[in-house]
Amino acid sequence: MLTLLKVVHLLVALGVIAGVLLQSGKSAGLSGAIDGGATHIFGKKKGLDEKLGRFTTIVAILFMITSVVLAIFA
């Protein structure tokens, strides 16, 4: 049970990292490097940014929950 929880925690942590890096911010982050600046020509995809923000929020909450559960059981 504890090993499964650690694996889930690791996957959730990777999800948080990916979500944060893919979000576009003031400096455009990693998502600006991936599209090569094409958002300046075609405009930003608001729907994608909102979905990434929602994904990151949910995964961050799951990360906190798994951290607390691991702290209690470990």
N, C-alpha and C positions, 0 to 999 in steps of 0.2 A: 504494500500500500504506500509506504513512504517512498519507495523507488519510483513508483508511478507518479506520485505527486511531484517529485523532483524533476522528472522528465517533462511533465506538463508545465512546471514553472520555467524550465529552460526554454521550451517552445514559446511560451507567453513572453518571456524576456526578449527573445529574438523578434517576436512580433512587434513589441514596443520599439525596439531599435529600428526596425524596418519602417514602421509607421512614422516615426519622428524624422528619419532621414529623407523620406519621400515627400514630406509636406513642403509646400513652397512657402517661404517666408519673405522677409525683406530682401535677403540676399539670394533668393530663389533656391537655396539649398541644393540637394542632390537632384531634385526633379528638374531644376533648371539646367543642370549639366547633362541630363539624359536627353532632353528634347533639343539641345543645341541652340537655345534662344528662339525657338520657333513660336513661343507664346507671345513674343513681341510683335510678330507679324500676324498671327491668326487669333490672338487673344487668349485669355486664360480659360481653362475649363473649370468653371465654378462647381459643377456637379462632382467632379473628381476630387477637388479640394475638400468639399463638404463630406464626401464619403470617407476620405482618408482621415479627416479630423474625427469623425464619428468612430471609425475603426480604432484609431489611436486611443481615444477616450475609453472605449470598451475594454481594449486590451490592457490599458494601464490600470483600470479598476480590477480586472482579473489578476494582474500582477500583484496588486496590493493584497487581494484576498488570499492568493496562494502564499505570499510572503508571511502573512499572519498565521495561516494554518501550518506552514512549515515551522514557524517559530514556536508554536504551541506543541506540536508533536515531536520536534527534534530535541 
